[in-house]
Amino acid sequence: MGTVKDGTGGFPENREPSELGDSPHVRDLGWNDPDDASEELVPGLPNQELWKLLRRFNKQTYYVKAVLEDPANGLDLEITNDEVFTPVKFKTHLERLYMTVFVGAFHLWKHITRLRSWQEWRRTLTFLTAYSIAWTLDSLLVSFLAFLVVLILFPSSRSLCFPPAPPSLIDSSTGGVKRPAAGVLGSGDSLTGAPEKYPGEAVEQEAHSAVNSVITLAVGLAGDTNPEYIGDIKYETGNVRSVEQDKTKKPVSDAVFQEAATVSHFISMIADTYERFGNALNPTEPFPTRRPRVVLASCLLPPILILQLLTAHALFKATGFVVGLVVFGDPIWRRTVDFLDRRCPDWRSRIDPRNTIFCNIPTNIQLTLTLLRIAEANHAPLPPAPGGQKPPQMEVPPDAQTGLGETLGIPQEQVNLAMQPDPEKKAEAEDKPQAHMTKKHNRILNFVKGLVKGGVNTGIAADRATARMGLEKAKFRAGVVRSGPRPRAGPERFPARFEGKKGNVVVNTLAKTPCVSWVGGGGEVKWTMDVSEMSEIQKIGGMGWKTKIAVGWATGDEVQDGLLIRVATSDEIHLTAMPSRDELFNRLVAIGNQNWGEW
């Protein structure tokens, strides 16, 4: 089918199937043994930060398509205007908004609280003195913008003016210290201080929990009724309005669903812009380290000059003119836009901040893709971020900040006491939920779990039988429930099923034309495709989310997801039961020369 070749003849350089994935030239940096990984897989970037980027890349990137035009700013994997709207993607965008804007605003508020409290009286006095001088000279706004320029151009000034401290440890009302909401200072950047195994995990879990709470509240509100409203309807009509009688339901519902995609796209753009600001202020190689800061600082110079040259009266008059032009100048705006569309069709792209002040400044997703591509170019694919099923311990991490008392202007003994685990919450975390249940409840729970597990096992056996008979849906479900340890995978071989049969996806990047193949359990080669011919890569679920939850609860087994690959000729490959789906996805998007768009 198209560029997807059948049989062994499709392999480049006529290599035998047994040789696939065994090349000594592709280095294994710790794919299956994280302890074997070097201290810095990417020079200049700690492994902890790299793993955080990889984890979030896996959660946020689902569906990519190859785009023909080159990106104007040199960076692909932009979210397209025609991205597919799904509830899962909308939820992911909300979590990104929490991890970027909301957490950043929380940190800013805690810094303001510390200044207002006078606990750090020397720093507060310094800020007060500078503020008083600027106020006396009638240059508050100019001084504030100049201060921002200093913070942008000189990174060391940020920690000097705003000494870092865990925000969960700061009391919002007094500016002093308090025990974090999680009961222990287990993380330094989260809102609750929840413990984590690796940096960033606590914030990710907080985002997940916060969005789930909002969704639960929304569902509860949607299912609630207003007794007063129902009573009024009964009084006027003698009966409650049906769906057919409610003329507002359909138009409002249609409008909400039509705008949901726009809202989701807008949220993702806000998160992207915030990440670009962060990567401009704290660049990561191979991206420029100084130019982005200079560009951002230069954007503040015109406002500083204007404020210095204009009088307060002139500035007030100019502001009033702009407001009037916005409110009453719609005909002028429309004619101006029509003129620009005729004379310069791409004027919107030219003034897009992504192509001007943020040119060549990546989002975190684009940064991760760049690091993956550099690793592929050096035949050293980046290994997956380590993980584990066991939750982190309710303990203060050994690398917790020391000397916070001097920084916060508070006795160190008081800080140490606030950092230590809350005995009650630690006991709750270590206590098993089943310990509070009666024997009767345990018997009922085990009975229900046994019924569900029996149904799952029956369904698995039925799928296995019908898959042998050739039923397509059964083939897609075959082997998706995995018990036991995860099999070894990568960097070149990835266990996966094709048409319900066991095998391995083999990635060969050392041939003249990099290719992807599927090799069955007996060594037979089912197909081979050139990496350059892939046009779409999409992550797909092994089961519906409700079924996945039920299966995981009843059996304790993992439900494995799959991958859908389309080539330029519209042919597609459907891989299922992949324990390392995200890792294969990352390799595929990083190997080829395609410019990807996120859908």
N, C-alpha and C positions, 0 to 999 in steps of 0.2 A: 504494500500500500504506500504509494508515493515514495518518499525518501526512507520509509521504514522498510528495511530489507529483511527478508526471511533467510534463515539458514546460516551456515558458517561462512558462506561466501561474502557476507556483508561485513565481516570484520576487516579493519584496515591492516595492511601489511601481512595479511593471511596468517594471523596469529591463531594458535589453537585455543579452544575454549578454556583448557586447563591453565593456560598462561595468563588469562585475563585477571587483572587485579593483583597480580603477583610481582609487578615491576618493582625493582629495588630503587627506582629513581623517584618514586612518590613517597615522601617521608611521612611517617606516622608520628605525629606530635603528641600522642596520648589520647587517641580516640576511645580506646576501651580501658585505659589505665590512666586516669587523671593525675595520679601521683607521679607519672613519668613525664608530665609536661614541664617544660622549662619555666623558670620564674617569670620570664617575660616572653610570651609567644609573639607579641608585636613589640618591637623595640620602642621604648618611650611610653608604653601604655601598660599599666599594671594588669595582670590577669583578671583581677577582681572587676575592673572596669570593662574589660573585654567581655567577660561572661555576662555582665549586666546588659551590654549592647546586644549580645547574641540572644539572650533570653527574650528581650523585648522585641527583637526582630522576628523571632519565631511566633510571638503572640500577635504581632500587628500586621504581618504580611501574609495574605492568603492567596491572592489571585493576581498574576502579572501577565501582561500581554506585550509582545514586541511591537514597538512603534517605529514607523519608517523614518520620520524626521529626527534630526539630531537635536538634542535639547539646547535651548538658547544659552543656558548658563553652564553647559558642560556636564551637568549632573542629571542622570535619568532616575527612574523610580519615583517620579512625581505622581501624586494623586490626580488622575484625570477628571475633567468635568463630567464625563459620562460614566463615572464609577458605578458599579452595581451596588444598590442599597440592600443591605440585609440587616436584620436585627442584631446579629452577632457582630457585624462590623460597626454598627452604631454604638453598641456596648463597648467595643474596643476603643473607639474614638473618645467616649466618655472617660474611660480609664486613663487614656493618654492625657486628657485635659486635667484630670486629678493629679497625675504624676508630674505634670509640668507647671501649669499656671496656678493651680490650687495650692500645691506644696510650696511653690515659690512665694506666693502671697503670704502663706502662713509663716515662712521664714522671715519675710520682710516685717510682718507685724510683730514678731517676737523681738526683732532688733529694735523697733521703735519702742516697744514696751521696756526693754532694758535701758534705753536712753531716758525715758520719762521717769523711771523709778529712782534715779540718782544712786542706785547701788554702786555703779561704776562712776563715781563722782568726778574723777579726773577727765574721763572721756566726755561725760555729759557737760562739764564745765567748758571744755574746749569747743564743743559744738555750740553751746550757748554764746560763747564769746564771738565766734565767727558769725553766728546769726545776728547778734546785736550790732556788730560792725556793718554788716550788709544792710540791715534795716535802717541804721543811721544814715548810710550813704544812698538810700533809696535804690539799692541794686540787689534786692533779694533774688529775683528770678535770674538775673545775669550770674550771680554768684552760684546759684544752684546748678545752672547749666555748666558753668566752668568746673564745678566740683564733679559733675558727671563725666566731663572730658578727662579729668585726672584719673577717675576710677577706671575709665575705659582704656586709657593708654598705659597705665602703670598697674599691672595686676597686684604687685606687692602692697599697693595702697589700700586695696580692698580689705585684706586681713588686718591691716593696721587700724583702719577706721572702724571696721566692723569685725572684731575678733569672733571667730566661729565658736558656737556652743550648741549642743543638741537642743533643738526647739522644744522637744517634748519635756525637757527638764525645766523650762522657764514657765513661771506662773504668769498668766496673762493679766492678772489683776494687780499684782504687786511688783512684778519684775524680779522676784526672788526665785528660789528653786522649789520644786515640788516633785513628788514621786510621779513618774509618767503614768499615763492612763492604762498602759499594759501591765503595770505593776513592777516593771524593771526597766532599766535603761539597756535594752538589748540592741539598739540601732541608733545611729547618730543623726539620721536625716528624716526619719519618719515622724508623723504627727503623734503617734501613740507610744513610741519607744519600744515597739514589739520586738522580740528577739528574732534574729535571722541567722542563717548559716553563711550567706554570702551577701556582700553589700548590695542594696537595692531591693532585696527580696521583701523586706517589710513594707516598703512603699508600694510595691506591686500588689501585695496581698491586701493592703489597706484600700487601694483603688478598686480592687475586685469586690471587696466587702462593701465599700461605700456605694458603688453602682448597683450592686445586688439589693442593697437596702432601699435605694431610691426606686428601683423597679418593683420591689415588693410593696412599697407604699403606694405607688401608682396603680398597681393591680388592685390593691385593697380599696383605693378611692373609686376606681372604676366600677367595682362591684357593690359599692354602697349606694343607698338611696336616701333621698331627702323626704322625710315624712310630711313636712309642711307642703312641699311641692305636690306630693301625691294627694294630700287632703284637699288642696285647692282645686286640683283637676277633678276629683270626685264631686266636689261641691258644684262645679260649673257644668260638668258633662254627665255626671252620674257614673262615670267609668274611667279607669286609668287609660291613658293614651297607649295605643299599640304602636309598633314600629312603623306600620303603614300610615298611621295618623300623625306621627311625629315628622314633620317636614324638615326639621333641622338636622336630623341624624345623618342622612346620606350626604348632603352637601358639606357638612362640617367634617364628616369622616373622610370624604374624598380629599378635601383641602388639607387635612392633617397628613394623610399619607403622601400626597403630592409634594408637600413641603418638607417631609421628613428627610428625604435625600438631600435637600438643600441645607437643612440644619446640620445633618451629619457631615456634609462636605465643609461647611463653615467651621464647625468644631475642629475638624482635622487641620484646616488652614491655620487656626489660632495656635494649635499645638505645634505645627510645623514652624511657624514664625517664632514662637518661644524657643524651640530647640535651635533654630538658626542663630538667634541672639546668644544663646549659651555657647554654641560652637564658635561664634565670632569672638566672644570675650575670652574663651578658653579653648583655643584651637588644638586639634590633634593632627599630628603628621600622618599622611603626606600633604595635608592642606596647609596653605600659608599661615604662618604664625603671627605676623605683625600687620600685614596689609589689612585684614578685616577690621582690626581695632582702629587703624588710622582712618579707614573709610567711615566707620560709625562716628568717630570723634569729629571728623570734618563735616558731618551732617548737622552738628550742633553749632558750628561756627557762624553760619548765616543768621540764625535766630539771635545769637549773642550780639552780632554787629547791628542788627535791626533794632534790638532793644536799647543799645547804647546810643544810636543816632536819633531815634524817634522820641518825641516827647510823649508823656502820658496821654495828653489830649489827642495827638495825632494817632496814637495806637488805638485809642477808644473809637475815634471816627473810622479808622480803617476796619476795625472789627465790625462796626455797625454796617458798613458798606458790604462786607462779605456776607453777613447774615441776610441782608436784603437781597443780594444777588442770588443766594441759594434759595430763598423762599419764593421770590417773584421772577426769577430769571430763567424759568423752564424753557421758553422758546429759544433763548440765546444758547442754552446748553444743548438743546436738540440740534440746532443748526450747526453748532460747533462740532458735535460728534459726527454728524452726517458729512461735514466737510473733511474731517480727519479720516473717516472711513473711505472716502473717495481718493484723497491725495496720498494717504499713508495707511494702507489696510492693516499693517502690523503694529500700529502705534500703541495698542494696549500691551503687547508683548514688550515693547521697548521701555515702557514706563513701569512695568511690573517690578516690584521690589526684589523678586527672586532673580531678576536679570540685571539689576542695578546695584543697590547697596548690599544685597545678599548674594551677588554673583560669586559662584564657586565656594559658597558657604553651605555645607550640607545640613540636612536634618540627621537625626540619629540613625534612621533607616539607611539613608544614603551613605553615611559614614561607615556603617557596618558592611554594606555592600562593597564599598571601596576596599576595606580591609580584607574581605573575602576574596576579592579579585586579585589583590596583591599577593595573597597567600597562594592562590591558584597559579599565578604567573611564576611563582618560585617553586612549584610542585610540592608545596607543603600546606595542604588544606587545613584550615583551622578546626580543631576538635570541638565537639559540643561542650556547652557549659555543664559542669558537674551538677548533679542533683541527688535527690534521695527521698525516700518515703518518710523517714523519721522526722518529726518536727524538731526545731531547735530547742535547746534547753533554756529554762528560765534562769539565766545567769548573765552577769555582766561580762561582756567580751573582754579578753585579756588586753586588747589594744584600746580599751576605752580611754578617753582623754583624762590625763592627770594634770593637776594644777589648775583645774577649772575654778577653784575657789578664788585664786588671785585674779583670774580674768573677770569673774563675775562680781568681785568685791564682796564675797561671802565666805565665811569660815569653811575650810576644806572638809572638816568633820561633818558639817551640815550637808555639803554636796555629796559626800560619800554615803551618808545615810539615805539621801533621796535616790541615789543610783541603785542601791541594793534591792533585791527582789522583795516584794510584798509577801510575807509568809502565807497569808490566806489565798492569794491568787496563785502562788506557786503550788500550794496543796491542791487547789482546784485543777491546775494544769496537769499535775502528776496523777491525780485520782482518775480512775476509769469511770466513764459515765454509767456503765452497767452496775457499778457498786451501789448506786442509789436506787436501783430497781429491785422490786420484789421478785421472788422466785416465780410467781405466777406471771408477772410481766415478761420475765426472761423466757419462760416456756412459750408464751404467745408469740413473742418476737422471733424465737428460733423456729417455731412452727411456720410462721409466715415466710421467713427467710428460706426455709426448706422448700416450701411450695414454689417460691419464685425461682430458686436454684434448679429445682426439678424441671420447671417449665423452660428455663434457659437451656439446660442440657438436652431436653427433648428437641427444642428448636435447632440447636447446633447439630444434633444428629440428623434431623430432617434436612437441614441445609446441605449437610455433607452428602446425603443420599441423592437429593435432587440435583446437586451440582454435578454428580457423576452422570446424571441423565441429561445434562446439557441445559438446564434452566439458568438463564442469564442472571437473574436476581440472586439466586442461590450461590452462583459463582462469586458474586461480589461480596457476599456475606461469609463465605467459607474462610475459616481461620482467623476471623477478626477478634475473637476472644482468646487471649493468650494467658496461660497460667505458667508459673515458674519464672525463673530469671530471664531478663532480656538477653537475646542472643547477641553475640559480637557483631559489630557492624562498622564499616568504614575502615580507612578512608575511600576504598575503591569498591568494595562489595557491600550491598545493602539487601538484607532479606526482604522479599516481597512476593506476593502471589500475583500471577497473571492468568486470567480466565479460571481462577480457583485453584491453580496448581502452584505448588511450592517451588521456589527458586530464588535467584539473586539478581538484582539489578547491578550491572557492572559498569563503572565509569572509567573510560580509557582516555586520558588526556595526553598521552605520550606519542600517539600516532600523528601522522601528518594532518589528519582531520579528526579532531576529538569526537568521540562517539559514545553513545549509551546503548547497552545491550541487556537483554534478559536471558539468563542461562537457567535452565530447568535443573531439577534435582539430579537427573541422570547425566548432566553435562550437555544436553542438547540446547542449541541456540534457537530461540523462537523468533527474535527480531533484533535489528540493529538500526539505530537512527543517528544521523549526524547532529551534533549539538547545535550547529548553526541553523538547522532547519526548524528548531522548536519555535513556535509562535505563541503558545500559551502554556502556562503551568498553573495549576489550580489545586489547592488542598481541599480534600473532601473528607467527610466524616465516615467512620466505619458503621455507625448506627445513628439514629436520631438521639437527641440529647436526653430525652426522657428514658429511652431504652438503655442508653449508656449508663445513666445514673442507677437504674434498677439493677442492671447486670453487675456493675461494680459493687453495689451494696450487698447483693445476694451471694455472689461468688468470690468477691475479693480479687477478681482477675482484671487485667487491663484490656480495654477495648481499643484495638489498633485501627488507625485511620489510614487513608489512602491518598493517591496522587493521580491527577488527570493531566496528561501531556498531549497537546495538539501540535501538529506540524503545519507547515504552510499550505499543504494540500487539503487541509481540513480533516485529515485522518487523525485519530486519537488513540492513545494508549491509556488504559485504565488499570492502575496498579492498586492492589488492596493489601490489607493485613501487614502494614509496614511499621515495625517498632521504631524505626529511625527515619520517619517521613520528613521531619523538619531538616535533618542533616542532609538528606539527599536533595531536598528542595534548595537549600543554601548552595550546595555544590553546583546544581544545574543552572541557577541564575547567575552564578559567578564565573562559569567556565567560558561561555560563548561571548560573541561580540555584539549581541543584541542590545539595543536600547530598550529598557523595560519601562512600561507604564503600570502604575498600580490601579487595579480595578476593584 
